[in-house]
Amino acid sequence: MRRCFSSRSRAETGALAALTLAALAGFFWYPTYPSYDSLYSLLWGREILDGALPSFDAYRAPTQHPLWVAICVPIAALGEAGDRVLLALCVLSFVALVAGMYALGRQVFGTIVGVVAALLLLSRLDFPFLAARGYVDIPYLALVVWAAALEVARPRRGAAVWVLLTLAGLLRPEAWVLAGLYGLWIVWGRPLGAWIRAGLIVAIAPLIWALSDWVVTGDPLYSLNYTTESAAQLGRGASLTELPGVTLRYLSELTKPPVLLLGIAGIVLAWRMVRARIVVPATLLVWGVGMFLLVSLRGFSVINRYLVVAAIALMLFAAFAAFGFERLPRGHRARRPWALGALAVVVAGVVYTALNFNPAYIDRELTLRESVRQDLSALLAAPQVRAARACGPITVPNHKLIPDVRWLADAGAADVLARTDPSGASPRRGVAIVVTGGTRFLKHPAYGPFDQSRDSPRIQLPPDGFERAVVGRRFTAYARC
């Protein structure tokens, strides 16, 4: 037994080391940069280092995440290298997420299912793609999945689970509800003192979030209210009748149709075979879908990233559907049909992936981010632009380029403005940046001014009196001094 355990530990260590090296190789091969939200957190970290309050209320700024902002304070002190360091943290968080997926699968269904669940997660490219773009969802997922794995390993005794859920609650507010459910699970049937202690722990994350909002904006509920208003402005809502179809479509996008079908089958099989062991993954699934519906009805943005926890749980059940027959005794009459059925679905999944997988898209998107950063850096470093900055602010078509330009130009919130901002006066001097990278780039969801129809085409026009100063591959700068 000891020899088997030692062999498994060596295999797990080797697999983790190989995954870490592969992730770091990808990090250096594709020098991408953080997404809009994370780059804003770096800007807020830099403002805090400068002794100023972070500009949470900047025009179309993302919702702040207290833990992410706190992490970004020391990272922002690294200067220009800070954005790459933050991205490295997201990439390593993805490694931790895969390891947590294996640990959770092994604890619930056994080693083989744990391995398959980890492989499924690795092969769902939406998740590593989120890590490669520096989304906070990956560290958040890693905390939640490891909390689940630790709870399965030590039911109702895990102080570490409380720590992980509290940290997760400082990255996304949905974790407040999960912490509350865990608190009920812990204290049910216990004395009043246990209820009070659990309630105090559950309240830590929302209180810190509200306190940070209050200190910076004067409104302890600013993040909750602002997120709803922002979603309405950007047209990211959905009606009650649309939500069921949207939920199913997003889960299919995140897991892919064959895995979604396997996941549904896995829920039925696990319920019939190992019902007592599925409390934690079933809770993640129900909570993940429930929170998506709740935040959508509350008016938050309806985007597939808010279903990642439910997708993780479905992948775990899909892994059980694929290899759960190993739990049946040899010679059991259902073992062979189960194995053959799972094999058929796996083959169908491989065929589906082969027909739909587009590595050129991933390569193009990751390479694009490096290219955009180089284009913007060269534009902002041009002597004509540097000279015109002394005469007035930089304006960009809409909000999308603001964090990139601010980070590269070491500029404050008042130094980089969006021409869509109704509250801002049109500056008569300074620099005006126009996107000129072709039709596809003009509609790119991360950079293009025209991926939505809400903004006027006039945002692509420089103010009167500005003259063309620098022409780049994707951007043109106009200046007036």
C-alpha positions as CSV (number, residue, x, y, z in Angstrom):
1,M,0.0,0.0,0.0
2,R,2.8,2.4,0.9
3,R,4.6,1.6,-2.3
4,C,1.4,2.3,-4.4
5,F,0.9,5.6,-2.5
6,S,4.5,6.7,-3.1
7,S,4.2,5.8,-6.8
8,R,1.0,7.8,-7.2
9,S,2.6,10.8,-5.4
10,R,5.6,10.7,-7.7
11,A,3.3,10.5,-10.7
12,E,1.2,13.4,-9.5
13,T,4.3,15.5,-8.8
14,G,5.7,14.7,-12.2
15,A,2.4,15.6,-13.9
16,L,2.1,18.9,-12.0
17,A,5.7,19.8,-12.9
18,A,5.1,19.0,-16.6
19,L,1.9,21.1,-16.6
20,T,3.7,24.0,-14.9
21,L,6.5,23.9,-17.4
22,A,4.1,23.7,-20.4
23,A,2.1,26.7,-19.0
24,L,5.2,28.8,-18.5
25,A,6.4,27.8,-22.0
26,G,3.1,29.1,-23.4
27,F,3.4,32.2,-21.3
28,F,6.8,33.1,-22.8
29,W,5.9,31.9,-26.3
30,Y,2.8,34.2,-26.4
31,P,3.7,37.5,-24.6
32,T,0.1,38.6,-24.1
33,Y,-1.1,41.1,-21.7
34,P,-4.0,41.4,-19.1
35,S,-7.6,42.0,-20.1
36,Y,-9.5,45.2,-19.7
37,D,-10.6,44.4,-16.1
38,S,-7.2,43.2,-14.8
39,L,-5.4,46.1,-16.4
40,Y,-7.7,48.5,-14.6
41,S,-6.8,46.7,-11.3
42,L,-3.1,47.4,-12.1
43,L,-4.0,51.1,-12.7
44,W,-5.8,51.2,-9.4
45,G,-2.8,49.6,-7.7
46,R,-0.6,52.3,-9.2
47,E,-2.9,55.1,-8.1
48,I,-2.8,53.6,-4.5
49,L,1.0,53.6,-4.7
50,D,0.9,57.3,-5.7
51,G,-1.1,58.1,-2.6
52,A,-4.5,58.6,-4.4
53,L,-7.8,56.8,-4.2
54,P,-8.4,54.3,-7.0
55,S,-10.7,55.6,-9.8
56,F,-13.4,53.0,-9.3
57,D,-15.9,55.5,-10.8
58,A,-14.0,56.2,-14.0
59,Y,-16.0,56.2,-17.2
60,R,-17.1,52.6,-18.0
61,A,-14.5,51.2,-15.6
62,P,-15.0,47.6,-14.6
63,T,-16.3,46.4,-11.2
64,Q,-13.5,46.4,-8.7
65,H,-12.4,43.1,-7.0
66,P,-10.8,43.9,-3.6
67,L,-8.4,41.0,-3.5
68,W,-7.3,41.5,-7.1
69,V,-6.7,45.2,-6.5
70,A,-4.7,44.4,-3.3
71,I,-2.6,42.0,-5.3
72,C,-2.0,44.5,-8.0
73,V,-0.6,47.1,-5.6
74,P,2.8,45.5,-5.2
75,I,2.8,44.2,-8.8
76,A,2.2,47.8,-10.1
77,A,5.3,48.8,-8.2
78,L,7.3,46.7,-10.7
79,G,6.5,49.3,-13.4
80,E,6.2,48.2,-17.1
81,A,6.9,44.5,-16.1
82,G,3.8,44.5,-13.8
83,D,1.3,43.5,-16.5
84,R,3.3,40.5,-17.5
85,V,3.8,39.4,-13.8
86,L,0.0,39.7,-13.3
87,L,-0.5,37.5,-16.3
88,A,2.0,35.0,-15.0
89,L,-0.1,34.8,-11.8
90,C,-3.2,34.0,-13.9
91,V,-1.3,31.3,-15.8
92,L,-0.1,29.7,-12.6
93,S,-3.6,29.9,-11.2
94,F,-4.8,27.8,-14.2
95,V,-2.2,25.2,-13.2
96,A,-3.6,25.3,-9.7
97,L,-7.1,25.0,-11.1
98,V,-6.3,21.8,-13.1
99,A,-4.6,20.3,-10.0
100,G,-7.6,21.1,-8.0
101,M,-9.9,19.6,-10.6
102,Y,-7.9,16.4,-10.3
103,A,-7.9,16.4,-6.5
104,L,-11.7,17.0,-6.4
105,G,-12.4,14.3,-9.0
106,R,-10.1,11.8,-7.2
107,Q,-11.7,12.5,-3.8
108,V,-15.2,12.1,-5.1
109,F,-15.0,9.4,-7.8
110,G,-11.6,7.9,-7.8
111,T,-8.2,8.5,-9.4
112,I,-9.1,7.6,-13.0
113,V,-12.1,10.0,-13.0
114,G,-9.9,12.7,-11.4
115,V,-7.3,12.3,-14.3
116,V,-10.1,12.4,-16.9
117,A,-11.7,15.4,-15.3
118,A,-8.3,17.3,-15.4
119,L,-7.8,16.3,-19.0
120,L,-11.3,17.5,-19.9
121,L,-10.5,20.9,-18.3
122,L,-7.2,21.2,-20.1
123,S,-8.9,20.4,-23.4
124,R,-11.7,23.0,-23.0
125,L,-9.7,25.9,-24.5
126,D,-12.0,28.6,-23.2
127,F,-10.4,28.1,-19.7
128,P,-6.6,28.4,-20.6
129,F,-7.6,31.2,-23.0
130,L,-9.1,33.1,-20.1
131,A,-5.8,32.6,-18.2
132,A,-3.8,33.7,-21.2
133,R,-5.8,37.0,-21.2
134,G,-5.4,37.5,-17.4
135,Y,-9.1,37.2,-16.3
136,V,-9.7,37.1,-12.6
137,D,-12.1,34.2,-13.2
138,I,-9.2,31.7,-13.2
139,P,-7.8,32.5,-9.8
140,Y,-11.4,32.6,-8.5
141,L,-12.1,29.2,-9.9
142,A,-8.9,27.7,-8.5
143,L,-9.9,28.9,-5.0
144,V,-13.5,27.5,-5.3
145,V,-12.4,24.1,-6.7
146,W,-9.7,23.7,-4.0
147,A,-12.1,24.6,-1.3
148,A,-14.5,21.9,-2.7
149,A,-11.6,19.3,-2.8
150,L,-10.6,20.1,0.8
151,E,-14.2,19.9,2.0
152,V,-14.6,16.4,0.4
153,A,-11.3,15.3,2.0
154,R,-12.2,16.6,5.5
155,P,-15.9,17.2,5.7
156,R,-17.0,20.0,8.1
157,R,-13.6,20.4,9.6
158,G,-11.7,22.5,7.2
159,A,-10.5,25.9,8.4
160,A,-8.7,26.1,5.1
161,V,-12.0,25.9,3.3
162,W,-13.2,29.0,5.1
163,V,-10.0,30.8,4.1
164,L,-10.3,29.9,0.4
165,L,-14.0,30.8,0.2
166,T,-13.3,34.2,1.9
167,L,-10.6,34.9,-0.6
168,A,-12.9,33.8,-3.4
169,G,-15.5,36.2,-2.1
170,L,-13.1,39.0,-2.5
171,L,-12.7,38.2,-6.2
172,R,-16.4,37.6,-7.1
173,P,-19.5,38.2,-4.9
174,E,-21.1,35.0,-6.0
175,A,-18.8,33.3,-3.5
176,W,-20.6,35.0,-0.7
177,V,-23.6,32.8,-1.3
178,L,-21.4,29.7,-1.4
179,A,-19.8,30.7,1.9
180,G,-23.2,31.1,3.3
181,L,-24.3,27.6,2.2
182,Y,-21.1,26.2,3.6
183,G,-21.8,28.0,6.9
184,L,-25.2,26.4,7.1
185,W,-23.6,23.0,6.3
186,I,-21.1,23.4,9.1
187,V,-23.4,24.7,11.9
188,W,-26.6,22.8,11.2
189,G,-27.6,21.2,14.5
190,R,-24.9,23.0,16.5
191,P,-25.2,25.5,19.4
192,L,-26.0,29.2,18.8
193,G,-22.3,30.1,19.3
194,A,-21.3,28.1,16.2
195,W,-23.9,30.0,14.2
196,I,-22.6,33.3,15.3
197,R,-19.0,32.4,14.5
198,A,-20.0,31.1,11.1
199,G,-22.0,34.2,10.4
200,L,-19.1,36.4,11.2
201,I,-16.8,34.5,8.9
202,V,-19.3,34.6,6.1
203,A,-19.6,38.4,6.5
204,I,-15.9,39.1,6.1
205,A,-15.8,39.2,2.3
206,P,-18.9,41.3,1.7
207,L,-17.9,43.7,4.5
208,I,-14.4,44.2,3.1
209,W,-15.9,44.8,-0.3
210,A,-18.5,47.3,1.0
211,L,-15.9,49.0,3.1
212,S,-13.5,49.5,0.1
213,D,-16.4,50.8,-2.0
214,W,-17.4,53.2,0.8
215,V,-13.9,54.6,1.3
216,V,-13.3,55.2,-2.4
217,T,-16.7,56.2,-3.6
218,G,-18.8,57.0,-0.5
219,D,-21.3,54.3,-1.5
220,P,-20.9,50.9,0.2
221,L,-23.0,49.3,-2.5
222,Y,-21.3,51.0,-5.4
223,S,-20.0,47.8,-7.0
224,L,-23.4,46.1,-7.0
225,N,-25.2,49.1,-8.3
226,Y,-22.6,50.2,-10.8
227,T,-22.3,46.7,-12.3
228,T,-26.1,46.7,-13.1
229,E,-25.9,50.2,-14.6
230,S,-22.9,49.2,-16.7
231,A,-24.5,46.1,-18.0
232,A,-27.5,48.1,-19.1
233,Q,-25.3,50.7,-20.9
234,L,-23.4,48.1,-22.7
235,G,-26.4,46.0,-23.7
236,R,-25.4,42.8,-21.9
237,G,-28.7,41.9,-20.3
238,A,-31.2,39.2,-21.1
239,S,-34.9,38.7,-20.4
240,L,-36.4,36.1,-18.2
241,T,-37.7,34.1,-21.2
242,E,-34.2,34.2,-22.8
243,L,-32.3,32.9,-19.8
244,P,-33.0,29.2,-20.1
245,G,-31.8,29.0,-23.7
246,V,-28.8,31.3,-22.9
247,T,-27.8,29.2,-20.0
248,L,-27.8,26.0,-22.0
249,R,-26.0,27.6,-24.9
250,Y,-23.3,29.0,-22.6
251,L,-22.8,25.7,-20.9
252,S,-22.5,24.1,-24.3
253,E,-19.9,26.7,-25.4
254,L,-17.8,26.2,-22.2
255,T,-17.9,22.4,-22.1
256,K,-18.7,21.6,-25.8
257,P,-21.8,19.5,-26.8
258,P,-20.3,15.9,-26.3
259,V,-19.1,16.8,-22.8
260,L,-22.4,18.5,-21.9
261,L,-24.2,15.3,-22.9
262,L,-21.8,13.2,-20.9
263,G,-22.2,15.5,-17.9
264,I,-25.9,15.1,-17.9
265,A,-25.6,11.3,-18.2
266,G,-23.0,11.5,-15.4
267,I,-25.4,13.2,-13.1
268,V,-28.0,10.5,-13.5
269,L,-25.4,7.7,-13.1
270,A,-23.8,9.2,-10.1
271,W,-27.2,9.8,-8.5
272,R,-28.0,6.1,-8.9
273,M,-24.6,4.7,-7.9
274,V,-22.8,7.0,-5.5
275,R,-25.5,9.4,-4.3
276,A,-23.8,10.1,-1.0
277,R,-20.6,11.2,-2.6
278,I,-22.0,13.9,-5.0
279,V,-23.1,16.5,-2.5
280,V,-20.2,18.8,-3.2
281,P,-20.1,18.6,-7.0
282,A,-23.9,18.8,-7.2
283,T,-23.8,21.8,-4.9
284,L,-21.3,23.5,-7.2
285,L,-23.5,22.8,-10.2
286,V,-26.7,24.0,-8.7
287,W,-25.1,27.0,-7.1
288,G,-23.2,27.9,-10.3
289,V,-26.4,27.8,-12.5
290,G,-28.5,29.4,-9.7
291,M,-26.0,32.3,-9.3
292,F,-25.9,32.9,-13.0
293,L,-29.7,33.2,-13.2
294,L,-29.8,35.4,-10.1
295,V,-27.1,37.9,-11.2
296,S,-28.7,37.9,-14.7
297,L,-32.1,38.8,-13.2
298,R,-30.5,41.3,-11.0
299,G,-29.4,43.1,-14.1
300,F,-25.7,42.1,-14.3
301,S,-24.0,41.3,-17.5
302,V,-25.1,38.0,-19.1
303,I,-21.8,36.4,-20.3
304,N,-20.6,32.9,-20.3
305,R,-17.8,33.5,-17.9
306,Y,-20.4,33.6,-15.1
307,L,-21.2,29.9,-15.7
308,V,-17.6,28.6,-15.3
309,V,-18.2,27.0,-11.9
310,A,-21.2,25.1,-13.3
311,A,-19.2,24.1,-16.3
312,I,-16.4,22.7,-14.0
313,A,-19.0,20.6,-12.2
314,L,-20.4,19.3,-15.5
315,M,-16.9,18.2,-16.6
316,L,-16.5,16.3,-13.4
317,F,-19.8,14.4,-13.9
318,A,-18.8,13.9,-17.6
319,A,-15.6,12.2,-16.4
320,F,-17.6,9.9,-14.2
321,A,-19.9,9.1,-17.1
322,A,-16.9,8.2,-19.2
323,F,-15.0,6.0,-16.7
324,G,-17.4,5.5,-13.8
325,F,-17.8,1.9,-14.9
326,E,-14.5,1.2,-13.2
327,R,-16.5,1.3,-9.9
328,L,-18.6,-1.7,-11.0
329,P,-17.3,-5.1,-10.0
330,R,-15.8,-7.2,-12.8
331,G,-18.4,-9.3,-14.5
332,H,-21.2,-6.9,-13.7
333,R,-23.7,-7.0,-16.6
334,A,-23.8,-3.2,-16.9
335,R,-20.0,-2.7,-17.0
336,R,-19.4,-3.6,-20.7
337,P,-22.4,-1.7,-22.2
338,W,-21.4,1.3,-20.1
339,A,-17.8,1.2,-21.3
340,L,-18.9,0.8,-24.9
341,G,-21.4,3.7,-24.6
342,A,-18.8,5.9,-23.0
343,L,-16.3,5.0,-25.7
344,A,-18.8,6.0,-28.4
345,V,-19.4,9.4,-26.9
346,V,-15.6,9.9,-26.4
347,V,-15.0,9.1,-30.1
348,A,-17.8,11.4,-31.0
349,G,-16.1,14.1,-28.9
350,V,-12.8,13.6,-30.6
351,V,-14.4,13.8,-34.0
352,Y,-16.3,16.9,-32.9
353,T,-13.1,18.5,-31.6
354,A,-11.2,17.7,-34.8
355,L,-13.9,19.2,-36.9
356,N,-14.4,22.3,-34.8
357,F,-11.0,23.0,-33.3
358,N,-9.4,26.0,-34.8
359,P,-5.8,26.5,-33.5
360,A,-5.3,29.3,-36.0
361,Y,-8.0,31.4,-34.1
362,I,-6.2,30.9,-30.8
363,D,-2.8,31.8,-32.3
364,R,-4.3,34.8,-34.1
365,E,-6.0,36.2,-31.0
366,L,-3.0,35.8,-28.7
367,T,-0.6,37.1,-31.3
368,L,-2.9,40.1,-31.9
369,R,-2.6,41.2,-28.3
370,E,1.1,41.4,-28.5
371,S,0.9,43.2,-31.8
372,V,-1.6,45.7,-30.4
373,R,0.6,46.4,-27.5
374,Q,3.6,47.0,-29.8
375,D,1.5,49.3,-32.0
376,L,0.2,51.4,-29.1
377,S,3.7,51.6,-27.5
378,A,5.3,52.9,-30.6
379,L,2.5,55.4,-31.2
380,L,2.7,56.8,-27.7
381,A,6.5,56.9,-27.8
382,A,6.6,59.0,-31.0
383,P,8.0,62.5,-30.4
384,Q,5.0,64.2,-32.0
385,V,2.6,62.4,-29.5
386,R,4.8,63.1,-26.5
387,A,5.0,66.8,-27.4
388,A,1.2,67.1,-27.9
389,R,0.5,65.4,-24.6
390,A,1.9,68.4,-22.8
391,C,-0.9,70.5,-24.4
392,G,-3.9,68.3,-23.5
393,P,-5.2,64.9,-22.8
394,I,-5.3,61.8,-25.0
395,T,-8.7,60.9,-26.4
396,V,-9.7,57.4,-27.7
397,P,-12.9,56.3,-29.6
398,N,-14.6,54.7,-26.6
399,H,-13.6,53.1,-23.3
400,K,-11.8,50.0,-24.7
401,L,-8.4,51.5,-25.2
402,I,-8.4,53.6,-22.0
403,P,-6.6,51.1,-19.7
404,D,-4.0,50.1,-22.2
405,V,-3.2,53.8,-23.1
406,R,-3.1,54.8,-19.4
407,W,-0.8,52.0,-18.5
408,L,1.6,52.6,-21.3
409,A,1.6,56.3,-21.0
410,D,1.7,56.3,-17.2
411,A,-1.3,58.6,-17.3
412,G,-4.1,59.4,-14.8
413,A,-7.8,59.1,-15.3
414,A,-8.1,62.7,-16.4
415,D,-5.3,62.3,-18.9
416,V,-7.0,59.7,-21.1
417,L,-10.6,60.3,-22.2
418,A,-13.2,58.5,-24.3
419,R,-14.9,60.4,-27.0
420,T,-18.1,58.5,-26.1
421,D,-18.1,59.9,-22.6
422,P,-21.2,62.2,-22.4
423,S,-19.8,63.9,-19.3
424,G,-16.5,64.9,-20.8
425,A,-16.0,68.1,-22.8
426,S,-14.2,67.7,-26.2
427,P,-10.6,68.8,-25.7
428,R,-9.3,71.4,-28.1
429,R,-5.7,70.3,-27.8
430,G,-3.8,67.2,-27.1
431,V,-3.8,63.8,-28.9
432,A,-6.6,62.0,-30.6
433,I,-6.2,58.3,-31.3
434,V,-8.2,56.7,-34.1
435,V,-8.5,52.9,-34.8
436,T,-7.4,52.2,-38.4
437,G,-6.7,48.5,-38.4
438,G,-9.2,47.3,-41.0
439,T,-12.8,46.1,-40.9
440,R,-12.1,43.0,-38.7
441,F,-10.2,45.0,-36.2
442,L,-12.7,47.8,-36.1
443,K,-15.3,45.1,-34.9
444,H,-12.9,43.3,-32.5
445,P,-14.6,42.8,-29.1
446,A,-11.5,43.8,-27.1
447,Y,-10.3,46.8,-29.2
448,G,-12.7,47.7,-32.0
449,P,-15.0,50.7,-31.6
450,F,-17.8,49.2,-33.7
451,D,-18.4,45.7,-32.2
452,Q,-21.6,47.3,-30.8
453,S,-24.1,49.6,-32.5
454,R,-24.6,51.9,-29.5
455,D,-21.7,54.3,-30.3
456,S,-21.9,56.9,-33.1
457,P,-19.4,56.4,-36.0
458,R,-18.3,60.0,-35.2
459,I,-16.1,58.6,-32.4
460,Q,-13.7,57.7,-35.1
461,L,-13.2,61.3,-36.1
462,P,-10.6,63.5,-34.5
463,P,-11.7,66.9,-33.1
464,D,-11.6,69.9,-35.4
465,G,-8.2,71.4,-35.8
466,F,-6.2,68.2,-35.0
467,E,-3.7,67.1,-37.7
468,R,-2.4,63.7,-38.5
469,A,0.9,63.2,-36.6
470,V,1.7,59.4,-36.5
471,V,0.3,56.6,-38.7
472,G,0.7,53.1,-37.3
473,R,-0.5,49.7,-38.3
474,R,-3.7,49.7,-36.3
475,F,-3.8,53.2,-34.9
476,T,-3.4,56.8,-36.1
477,A,-2.6,59.7,-33.8
478,Y,-3.8,63.2,-34.5
479,A,-2.3,66.1,-32.5
480,R,-2.8,69.8,-31.8
481,C,-0.8,71.9,-29.5
